[in-house]
Amino acid sequence: MEQVYEHALVPGDDGMHRVAVVNDRLGMKVSVEWPAAEFPYFFEWLNLRSGNHAVGLEPSTHHVAGDAAAREDGSMIWLGPLESRVYHTTFRVS
């Protein structure tokens, strides 16, 4: 069984979004941080099939409805010839 949740995150005073998954039993933490302006949407993907548990932390430039919806609502980011875009994301495992 797969599930996707959209989270409405509130950036910190520094404009950054921060999320983490913590496993107390294993003593492990995975955290992700990024500028809210670069990835305004965030999704959590879960695979809860027996023996295959997984979680995905997914910053995104547009809504989970996909590319077609982003084109339709005007939120699609288009790059012209020779244009580029830079994203800043930090992953930490501790």
Order of alpha helices (4+ residues) and beta strands (2+ residues): beta-beta-beta-beta-beta-alpha-beta
